[in-house]
Amino acid sequence: MLLKLCWFMQVFTSVLLIVLVLLHSPKGDGIAAIGGASQMFSSQKSAEKGLNKLTYIVAAIFLLCTFLLGFGIVH
């Protein structure tokens, strides 16, 4: 039962992690880096901070499930 739960969490968090990474705003400066205009919008909004925190939590769960399944700790 625990093995099935861990596999489900592995698949669910992998899909969720892909979606969360795609939701992030691009961090590339592009051509604006030449004139220094890239610093104009460098502040991070609270929604982006929350998205970062959620991404870190989902990534930690994904890594934990990977560790448990990879080393055969869950039977």
Buried (B, 14 or more C-beta within 10 A) or exposed (E): EEEEEBEEBBEBBEEBBEEBEEEEEEEEEEEEEEEEEBEEEEEEEEEEEEBEEBBEEBBEBBEBBBEBBEEEEBE
